[in-house]
Amino acid sequence: AVYLNGRVLRNPYGIGVDFAFAKWQGANIPLHFNPRFHMDKLVLNTFQAGRWGDEQVHKMPFREGEHFEVIFIVTDAGYLILVNRKLLYNFLYRIPPQSVRLIRVGGNLELQSLKVITAAVIGNLILVNGNPFCKYSQKLPPQG
């Protein structure tokens, strides 16, 4: 799993977190996590073979000037994405994640930390570093 925390800057336009195959422009991006403040939406997508996939558009979980935590948990089927200790998204794989080589973070944020952590889903709990973190409900509809 990947954990990041930070603070959204004032007058933000957007934030981007890409799980990418390589640094070069045009490399596949299995997960593009893109809060767009000018639209008040969060967009999830994939970039493959030079093309963007269909955007998944969601309610904005971030606010200007506020601290945030995001955890991306890699599962057998997709990415579980938690924002501020709440499971908000289940982004099913369009591209297998095994070739991800870098995580690119940018935009209108002050990044305070980015770490690889241990996370697991056990029954109705999500454990982070072996400790209960939040509840997990399989009722969250798959999105992807």
Helices and strands as residue ranges (DSSP letters): E 2-8, E 15-20, E 29-36, E 41-48, E 51-52, E 56-59, E 67-74, E 78-83, E 86-92, G 97-99, E 102-107, E 109-116, E 119-122, E 125-128, E 131-135
